[in-house]
Amino acid sequence: MIDSFAADLKDSGVGANSILPSIIDTPANRSAMPGAYFEAWTKPENIARTILLLASDHAKVVHGAAIPGLQEQLKSSPCPCCRSGLPVRTGANDARRGL
């Protein structure tokens, strides 16, 4: 679906990406699954940082991406392009984005 949306917006200057977190680490989820391994869950702040990064000028070239997980894909180091403290994804798109 994001591919179709990205194709429709291709020449508009509007980026179309999606974030596909695993289980989000919230109090409600912890309560519903008390025996789960919470450390493997996606932290809400990682979702927020990813959204901020995708909305920034640093991610202009990212279009049509479906970003999975986030718990394993995020480094704790700040973005080398700015001083905002946003995390940098690790993976195949890093080289394409110059990271």
Secondary structure by P-SEA (a helix, b strand, c coil): caaaaaaaaccccbbbbbbbbcccccaaaaaacccccccccccaaaaaaaaaaaaccccccccccccccccccccccccccccccbbbbbccccccccc
